[in-house]
Amino acid sequence: LASSPPARGRGLAASSEEEVLQRSVASPWSGLAVGALLGLALFSVVGPSAPARADQMEDYMEKQLELKRAATRKGCFIKVEGSYYNVGKFLSSHRGGTQVLAAACCTDATSKFQQSHQGFAANNARETLNSMPAASEQEFAKQCSR
């Protein structure tokens, strides 16, 4: 098929559908090359970060374990609605995560407790909290002054 040059002023957009079709079918390798480039681009975006995520997850799990060990050893004392509790042994069981509860150690966690445990969850949370070992104000002060 002989093709004539595009009309002046109309550029490549003036190519006929037949010419475009012929150019796209002319090389079966062009589709393969595009696929390879897309695959390479995807690998460069996804590939290297996968091990980093695994490392981050391992670091996170190590940190959780260390928090649990420290809290079990030393305790995690909180104050909720005027009462003091040692929730150290409960850290790893906390449905909101170990770090959420660990961040509340040695604080008055009343507002956080009330905000996070509303409705049906409030009754379960209050029952769980009341099952924790009670602590005195002096014990709280002693443990939290370190």
Beta strands, then each sheet from edge to edge (+ up, - down):
strand 1: 77-80
strand 2: 83-86
strand 3: 107-108
strand 4: 134-135
sheet 1: 3+ 1+ 2- 4+
end
